Amino acid sequence: MPENESDPRPYRHDGTDRRIHNVDARTLRAVAHPLRLRLLNALREFGPATASGLGERLGESSGATSYHLRQMAEAGLVEDAPELGKGRERWWRSVHDGSVFESSAFRQHADPAVRGAIDFVLHETATSHAEELNAWLGTVGDWSDAWQRSWDMSDFKIRLTPELAMELSRKMHELVESYRDTVPEDTEDSAVVRTHLHLFPRRSE
């Protein structure tokens, strides 16, 4: 659940509402757990699933996934999808398409538990980004020649003020979002592309 993960626009290209969750202290504390973050990300990326299905995907027991899904449901992050179940089968889905939050507000929160929760979420997100990149590097040879020519791993160093850094981040977000929903799911040789944006200052000394 990275900062500013979601499309800042309120609508999808087809005109339907995009469900964006503005994270508050309650939901931040509820999701500050490694398995809960993975469950939430899996439901948002792959769609509704059962606790056992999520357990198989994430290498966890269905008992563990079921418990944490119920905890997230109490916080309003996930919900039942009863129309998908058969018999006693229980399906879950994410309530939102993505989340947005300002980490600085939580870092200044009066409650130390909230400050600890934001640090945990940010570090878990950074770890997840590194794992995803390493997974790609380990499997790049399995992809088509076109994809092997199309990926990128770059870094840049430029001098900016905080205001210009915020402007650059906003423009990069807008550029990425301009490509959202432009390729139909059944397009040949298409894939979901993960884009990581890291922008932070470094001391010059």
Rosetta silent file (secondary structure, phi, psi, omega in degrees, C-alpha in Angstrom):
SEQUENCE: MPENESDPRPYRHDGTDRRIHNVDARTLRAVAHPLRLRLLNALREFGPATASGLGERLGESSGATSYHLRQMAEAGLVEDAPELGKGRERWWRSVHDGSVFESSAFRQHADPAVRGAIDFVLHETATSHAEELNAWLGTVGDWSDAWQRSWDMSDFKIRLTPELAMELSRKMHELVESYRDTVPEDTEDSAVVRTHLHLFPRRSE
SCORE:     score description
SCORE:     0.000 S_00000001
   1 L     0.000   66.992 -176.010    0.000    0.000    0.000 S_00000001
   2 L   -69.662  159.623  177.702    2.518    2.605   -1.078 S_00000001
   3 L   -61.038  134.223  177.677    2.055    6.338   -0.745 S_00000001
   4 L    56.282   36.728 -177.345    0.065    7.796   -3.658 S_00000001
   5 L   -65.670  -35.270 -165.392   -0.325    4.328   -5.160 S_00000001
   6 L   -93.848  164.788  174.328   -3.622    4.945   -6.873 S_00000001
   7 L   -59.185  120.018 -178.519   -4.896    6.849   -9.853 S_00000001
   8 L   -70.725  -15.360  178.426   -5.503   10.406   -8.551 S_00000001
   9 L   -76.420  146.097 -177.253   -8.378   10.810  -11.018 S_00000001
  10 L   -78.787   -9.021 -174.850  -11.831    9.890   -9.637 S_00000001
  11 E  -129.289  151.694  170.857  -12.901    7.964  -12.749 S_00000001
  12 L   -78.669  171.188  178.787  -11.696    5.109  -14.943 S_00000001
  13 L   -63.101  -26.447 -179.641  -11.418    5.599  -18.680 S_00000001
  14 L   -84.655    3.850  175.805  -14.800    3.891  -19.104 S_00000001
  15 L    92.747   -8.703  179.700  -16.422    6.528  -16.873 S_00000001
  16 L   -80.171  155.305 -178.331  -17.026    4.314  -13.826 S_00000001
  17 E   -64.884  139.015  170.770  -15.926    5.430  -10.388 S_00000001
  18 L   -97.882  125.699 -173.366  -12.455    4.443   -9.218 S_00000001
  19 L   -86.734  104.878 -177.173  -12.621    3.496   -5.546 S_00000001
  20 E  -109.776  129.837 -178.731   -9.801    5.324   -3.776 S_00000001
  21 E  -100.461  120.077  172.867   -9.187    4.875   -0.062 S_00000001
  22 E   -87.273  107.556 -172.466   -7.794    7.810    1.902 S_00000001
  23 L   -65.922  132.404  173.696   -5.914    6.044    4.669 S_00000001
  24 L  -114.654  179.556 -175.232   -6.608    7.180    8.221 S_00000001
  25 H   -61.274  -37.376 -177.948   -4.937    6.202   11.489 S_00000001
  26 H   -64.735  -49.531 -178.043   -7.396    3.340   12.122 S_00000001
  27 H   -72.403  -28.679  175.916   -6.915    1.618    8.779 S_00000001
  28 H   -62.981  -45.893  178.795   -3.169    2.262    8.886 S_00000001
  29 H   -63.531  -36.568 -176.988   -2.882    0.375   12.174 S_00000001
  30 H   -67.489  -30.337 -175.396   -5.099   -2.400   10.794 S_00000001
  31 H   -98.385   -3.251 -177.250   -2.898   -3.012    7.756 S_00000001
  32 L   -77.175   65.135  179.226    0.477   -2.669    9.505 S_00000001
  33 L  -151.918  135.059 -173.780    1.201   -6.397    9.321 S_00000001
  34 H   -58.114  -41.182 -179.097    3.260   -8.148    6.622 S_00000001
  35 H   -71.944  -36.048  179.974    0.626  -10.737    5.712 S_00000001
  36 H   -65.541  -39.721  176.346   -2.204   -8.201    5.678 S_00000001
  37 H   -61.895  -42.666 -179.590   -0.300   -5.998    3.250 S_00000001
  38 H   -66.833  -39.546  178.121    0.328   -8.991    0.988 S_00000001
  39 H   -63.441  -45.935 -178.781   -3.326  -10.072    1.176 S_00000001
  40 H   -63.202  -43.922  179.483   -4.569   -6.598    0.329 S_00000001
  41 H   -65.141  -37.585  179.407   -2.164   -6.244   -2.589 S_00000001
  42 H   -66.072  -42.584  179.116   -3.099   -9.699   -3.916 S_00000001
  43 H   -65.753  -36.887 -179.665   -6.831   -8.941   -3.834 S_00000001
  44 H   -73.168  -33.698 -177.825   -6.290   -5.613   -5.589 S_00000001
  45 H   -84.642  -41.414 -172.353   -4.040   -7.064   -8.283 S_00000001
  46 H  -106.833   -6.620  177.469   -5.649  -10.452   -8.938 S_00000001
  47 L    91.379 -176.170 -175.647   -9.245   -9.879   -7.858 S_00000001
  48 L   -55.676  149.989 -178.862  -11.565  -11.728   -5.441 S_00000001
  49 E  -159.554  164.690  173.469  -10.365  -14.967   -3.866 S_00000001
  50 E   -88.574  165.836  177.881  -11.019  -17.373   -1.032 S_00000001
  51 H   -62.301  -39.370  179.611   -8.835  -17.563    2.062 S_00000001
  52 H   -68.622  -38.857  177.716   -7.495  -20.930    0.895 S_00000001
  53 H   -63.571  -41.210  177.091   -6.775  -19.581   -2.592 S_00000001
  54 H   -67.072  -36.442  177.700   -4.895  -16.650   -1.116 S_00000001
  55 H   -61.742  -42.171  177.807   -3.036  -19.021    1.185 S_00000001
  56 H   -64.359  -41.791 -178.844   -1.854  -21.056   -1.798 S_00000001
  57 H   -65.425  -38.483 -173.410   -0.765  -17.936   -3.675 S_00000001
  58 H  -100.688   -0.731 -179.964    1.134  -16.486   -0.715 S_00000001
  59 L    71.070   35.380 -179.518    2.432  -19.698    0.834 S_00000001
  60 L  -123.739  162.055  177.195    0.379  -19.287    4.024 S_00000001
  61 L   -74.535  151.352  178.442   -2.167  -21.456    5.813 S_00000001
  62 H   -65.550  -28.399  176.820   -5.849  -20.818    5.139 S_00000001
  63 H   -63.639  -43.105  179.639   -6.321  -20.368    8.883 S_00000001
  64 H   -67.541  -45.543 -178.838   -3.861  -17.467    8.929 S_00000001
  65 H   -65.767  -38.848  179.724   -5.270  -15.808    5.816 S_00000001
  66 H   -62.764  -43.652 -179.906   -8.843  -16.236    7.061 S_00000001
  67 H   -61.062  -48.529 -176.163   -8.024  -14.622   10.423 S_00000001
  68 H   -71.437  -30.673  174.603   -6.291  -11.611    8.890 S_00000001
  69 H   -64.312  -39.938  178.288   -8.997  -11.149    6.255 S_00000001
  70 H   -65.321  -39.244  178.137  -11.585  -10.927    9.033 S_00000001
  71 H   -64.338  -40.723  179.425   -9.462   -8.356   10.861 S_00000001
  72 H   -70.697  -30.469  177.070   -9.155   -6.269    7.693 S_00000001
  73 H   -64.730  -38.669  178.331  -12.896   -6.585    7.100 S_00000001
  74 H   -62.903  -28.819  179.366  -13.539   -5.014   10.514 S_00000001
  75 L   -89.139    0.225  177.270  -11.396   -2.066    9.399 S_00000001
  76 L    80.564   20.147 -178.296  -13.353   -1.712    6.145 S_00000001
  77 L   -93.277  -32.605  177.212  -10.491   -2.760    3.850 S_00000001
  78 E  -131.229  165.025 -179.245  -11.959   -6.006    2.487 S_00000001
  79 E  -150.163  164.229  175.149  -15.462   -7.425    2.249 S_00000001
  80 E   -65.624  148.794  171.425  -17.389  -10.580    1.419 S_00000001
  81 L  -122.832   72.309 -171.156  -18.177  -11.344   -2.208 S_00000001
  82 H   -62.263  -25.992 -178.772  -21.155  -13.683   -1.584 S_00000001
  83 H   -68.913  -13.908 -178.727  -22.217  -13.808   -5.236 S_00000001
  84 H   -95.553  -16.650 -174.999  -19.018  -15.716   -6.055 S_00000001
  85 L   -81.621  153.739  175.206  -19.293  -18.423   -3.403 S_00000001
  86 L  -125.782  126.046 -178.027  -20.720  -21.896   -3.751 S_00000001
  87 L    65.982 -125.484 -178.715  -22.043  -23.681   -0.687 S_00000001
  88 L   -92.156    5.870 -178.883  -19.961  -22.737    2.345 S_00000001
  89 L   -66.766  131.053 -178.219  -17.214  -21.225    0.213 S_00000001
  90 L  -114.842  120.913  179.633  -16.397  -17.672    1.320 S_00000001
  91 E  -104.751  148.703 -179.426  -14.923  -15.212   -1.170 S_00000001
  92 E  -124.971  151.578  173.284  -13.240  -11.914   -0.347 S_00000001
  93 E  -143.346  158.414  175.667  -12.531   -8.783   -2.342 S_00000001
  94 E   -73.928  139.851  177.669  -10.830   -5.460   -1.708 S_00000001
  95 L   -72.630  -28.023 -174.661  -13.231   -2.624   -0.939 S_00000001
  96 L  -122.287  158.714  174.407  -10.980   -0.170   -2.785 S_00000001
  97 L   -80.488  -24.870 -179.345   -8.938   -0.114   -5.995 S_00000001
  98 E  -174.217  179.811 -177.198   -6.025    1.546   -4.214 S_00000001
  99 E  -132.386  151.517  172.895   -4.966    3.812   -1.379 S_00000001
 100 E  -131.895  145.172  175.187   -3.490    7.276   -0.966 S_00000001
 101 L  -163.406  160.825  175.915   -1.892    8.833    2.075 S_00000001
 102 L  -108.282  111.251 -175.033    0.667   11.408    3.149 S_00000001
 103 H   -63.002  -31.709 -177.680    3.346    9.735    5.229 S_00000001
 104 H   -61.516  -35.319  179.999    4.483   13.034    6.783 S_00000001
 105 H   -64.960  -39.339 -179.845    1.121   13.475    8.524 S_00000001
 106 H   -75.438  -31.108  178.604    1.401   10.072   10.192 S_00000001
 107 H   -66.174  -22.746 -179.784    5.049   10.604   11.144 S_00000001
 108 L  -100.676    7.896 -176.933    3.926   13.633   13.189 S_00000001
 109 L   -65.961  146.775 -179.013    0.955   11.837   14.784 S_00000001
 110 L   -67.910  -27.261 -177.273    0.595   12.084   18.574 S_00000001
 111 L   -86.272  118.552  179.328    0.117    8.308   18.900 S_00000001
 112 H   -61.845  -26.870  177.893    3.451    6.430   18.795 S_00000001
 113 H   -65.402  -35.469  177.827    1.603    3.345   17.515 S_00000001
 114 H   -70.282  -41.809  177.991    0.575    5.307   14.416 S_00000001
 115 H   -62.492  -39.243  177.398    4.128    6.572   13.905 S_00000001
 116 H   -67.889  -36.213 -179.023    5.376    3.006   14.192 S_00000001
 117 H   -65.795  -41.658 -178.877    2.718    1.763   11.779 S_00000001
 118 H   -68.458  -37.885  176.600    3.685    4.202    9.020 S_00000001
 119 H   -61.845  -42.018  179.844    7.361    3.298    9.384 S_00000001
 120 H   -63.336  -47.958 -177.800    6.475   -0.379    9.119 S_00000001
 121 H   -61.218  -43.412 -179.020    4.276    0.073    6.045 S_00000001
 122 H   -65.941  -41.212  178.990    6.888    2.165    4.233 S_00000001
 123 H   -69.487  -37.158  176.349    9.706   -0.286    4.955 S_00000001
 124 H   -64.727  -38.364  178.385    7.554   -3.252    3.932 S_00000001
 125 H   -64.679  -42.435  178.110    6.700   -1.459    0.699 S_00000001
 126 H   -62.586  -40.596  177.855   10.390   -0.821   -0.018 S_00000001
 127 H   -63.969  -41.844  179.056   11.142   -4.498    0.619 S_00000001
 128 H   -62.053  -40.941  178.535    8.301   -5.525   -1.689 S_00000001
 129 H   -61.444  -44.138  179.585    9.660   -3.309   -4.469 S_00000001
 130 H   -64.314  -40.289  179.233   13.102   -4.892   -4.166 S_00000001
 131 H   -64.378  -41.435  179.610   11.603   -8.393   -4.190 S_00000001
 132 H   -64.058  -41.744  179.374    9.563   -7.648   -7.305 S_00000001
 133 H   -66.447  -42.601  178.370   12.593   -6.304   -9.166 S_00000001
 134 H   -64.515  -36.691  177.073   14.729   -9.278   -8.157 S_00000001
 135 H   -63.630  -39.972  177.526   11.958  -11.664   -9.253 S_00000001
 136 H   -63.646  -46.111 -178.973   11.917   -9.963  -12.664 S_00000001
 137 H   -61.907  -30.967  179.936   15.692  -10.197  -13.025 S_00000001
 138 H   -78.462  -16.060 -176.199   15.493  -13.898  -12.190 S_00000001
 139 H  -123.494    6.515 -174.656   12.839  -14.613  -14.827 S_00000001
 140 H   -56.689  -32.669 -179.460   13.578  -12.090  -17.587 S_00000001
 141 H   -68.360  -14.123  179.947   14.776  -14.888  -19.866 S_00000001
 142 H   -83.710   -9.353 -175.171   11.311  -16.477  -19.782 S_00000001
 143 L   -95.581  165.456 -178.959    9.722  -13.467  -21.503 S_00000001
 144 L   -64.774  160.843  177.808    9.464  -12.602  -25.197 S_00000001
 145 H   -57.966  -36.390 -179.592   12.248  -10.729  -26.975 S_00000001
 146 H   -61.973  -43.372  179.279    9.971   -7.679  -27.143 S_00000001
 147 H   -70.730  -34.225  178.801    9.593   -7.585  -23.352 S_00000001
 148 H   -66.174  -22.262  176.619   13.299   -8.220  -22.847 S_00000001
 149 H   -92.358  -11.517 -168.465   13.947   -5.040  -24.863 S_00000001
 150 H  -101.984  -10.060 -175.829   11.175   -3.019  -23.196 S_00000001
 151 L   -86.394  170.042 -175.082   11.983   -3.041  -19.505 S_00000001
 152 L  -149.439  143.186  172.257   14.035   -0.426  -17.674 S_00000001
 153 L  -141.912   95.235 -172.971   16.066   -0.051  -14.475 S_00000001
 154 L  -126.946  158.733  168.655   17.446    3.481  -14.248 S_00000001
 155 L  -141.360  151.959 -175.564   18.421    6.039  -11.669 S_00000001
 156 L  -133.854  151.442  176.625   19.005    9.776  -11.987 S_00000001
 157 L  -129.612  115.204  178.919   20.634   12.437   -9.841 S_00000001
 158 L  -137.583  153.343  179.749   19.452   16.047  -10.179 S_00000001
 159 L   -93.917  125.173 -177.642   19.439   19.034   -7.816 S_00000001
 160 L  -138.191  163.085  166.583   15.959   20.250   -6.837 S_00000001
 161 L   -90.185  164.636  176.198   14.111   22.194   -4.171 S_00000001
 162 H   -55.312  -37.723 -178.621   11.340   20.435   -2.214 S_00000001
 163 H   -66.362  -42.266  178.596    8.781   22.290   -4.349 S_00000001
 164 H   -69.622  -34.397  176.945   10.361   21.148   -7.609 S_00000001
 165 H   -62.657  -41.274  177.776   10.676   17.589   -6.284 S_00000001
 166 H   -65.223  -39.776  178.275    6.937   17.588   -5.566 S_00000001
 167 H   -64.402  -43.071  178.649    6.227   18.951   -9.050 S_00000001
 168 H   -61.763  -44.738  179.065    8.422   16.287  -10.665 S_00000001
 169 H   -60.230  -44.589 -179.786    6.696   13.527   -8.689 S_00000001
 170 H   -61.561  -43.522 -178.902    3.259   14.829   -9.683 S_00000001
 171 H   -66.447  -37.289  178.331    4.190   14.995  -13.365 S_00000001
 172 H   -67.595  -39.213  175.415    5.607   11.462  -13.321 S_00000001
 173 H   -60.210  -46.499 -179.069    2.432   10.189  -11.677 S_00000001
 174 H   -61.449  -39.081  179.470    0.331   11.928  -14.330 S_00000001
 175 H   -65.039  -47.176  179.013    2.426   10.396  -17.109 S_00000001
 176 H   -61.161  -45.225 -176.717    2.089    6.869  -15.728 S_00000001
 177 H   -66.526  -23.999  179.635   -1.633    7.298  -15.113 S_00000001
 178 L   -66.719  -15.837  178.256   -2.170    8.498  -18.688 S_00000001
 179 L   -95.755   -8.002 -176.275   -1.438    4.919  -19.798 S_00000001
 180 L   -64.729  136.895  175.329   -3.872    3.260  -17.365 S_00000001
 181 L    64.483   19.007  179.480   -6.693    1.232  -18.966 S_00000001
 182 L   -88.174  -16.789 -177.936   -5.424    1.945  -22.503 S_00000001
 183 L  -116.306  118.476  177.841   -4.709   -1.726  -23.339 S_00000001
 184 L   -60.311  149.418 -176.137   -7.555   -4.296  -23.226 S_00000001
 185 L   -59.843  -29.827 -176.433   -6.850   -7.386  -21.096 S_00000001
 186 L   -89.740   11.602  179.304   -7.060   -9.723  -24.104 S_00000001
 187 L   -67.984  131.099 -177.564   -4.392   -7.824  -26.101 S_00000001
 188 L   -61.293  136.052  178.301   -1.756  -10.240  -27.390 S_00000001
 189 L    59.927   24.697  173.102    1.599  -10.124  -25.540 S_00000001
 190 L   -92.418  159.200  179.582    0.298   -7.552  -23.071 S_00000001
 191 L  -153.861  157.452  172.071    1.081   -7.777  -19.360 S_00000001
 192 L   -71.390  126.084 -178.640    0.510   -5.860  -16.153 S_00000001
 193 L  -104.281  127.697  176.948    3.534   -3.582  -15.769 S_00000001
 194 L   -93.370  125.513  179.510    4.762   -2.639  -12.306 S_00000001
 195 L  -116.887  118.714  178.838    6.219    0.881  -12.117 S_00000001
 196 L  -101.482  128.735  176.797    8.143    1.864   -9.005 S_00000001
 197 L  -115.746  115.308  176.195    8.702    5.563   -8.342 S_00000001
 198 L  -120.943  123.286  178.981   11.323    6.457   -5.729 S_00000001
 199 L  -139.448  115.801 -177.356   12.201   10.106   -5.251 S_00000001
 200 L  -155.937  154.127 -179.364   14.153   11.250   -2.192 S_00000001
 201 L   -82.287  154.708  173.510   17.001   13.658   -1.285 S_00000001
 202 L  -129.439  145.086  177.925   20.559   12.613   -0.475 S_00000001
 203 L   -70.900  143.409 -176.766   23.187   14.619    1.411 S_00000001
 204 L   -83.107  -18.919 -177.057   25.981   15.932   -0.782 S_00000001
 205 L   -70.931    0.000    0.000   28.745   15.505    1.802 S_00000001
